[in-house]
C-alpha cells in the first residue's frame, strides 16, 4: 500500500449529514459506523453518533470523519482548508457549486493574480475549501 494523506474531520454530531452531503457532491463509496455498531461506551443517547465514516471517491481521494461525544473535546484546529486542484475545470466548478449549497462562497471562482482559476468557500458544516483550476505550485 502506498502512503497517502487523508483528511479526517471531526464534528460534534453532524458527521452523518456531512458525509452524506460530501457523498452527494463527489460520489463514491461511503461507509458509516456508529458507536453502537462497535459497542463503544458513550454518553446516554449518543450511541447513534458516528464513530468512523469513510468516503472513497471515484477520483481516488478519501475523506474520513467522526462525531465527538459530549464527554470529549472537539479538536479545534483553526486556519486550515481542504484544497481541490486539477485541470478539469467543469468537474471542479461542479464540486465548488455542490459544496457551496447551504454554505458561504467567500471568493467566487475567478482569475487570481497568479493565473489559473481560484475560489474559496465554507460549506454548511463549517469546513473551508479552496478550489484551483490550472497549474498549482
Secondary structure, DSSP 8 states (H G I E B T S, - for coil): ------EEEEESS-HHHHHHHHHHHH-SEEEEEETGGGT---STT-TTSEEEEEEE-TTS-EEEEEE--TTS------S--EEEEES-HHHHHHHHHHHHTTSEEEEEEE--TTSSEEEEEE-TTS-EEEEEES---
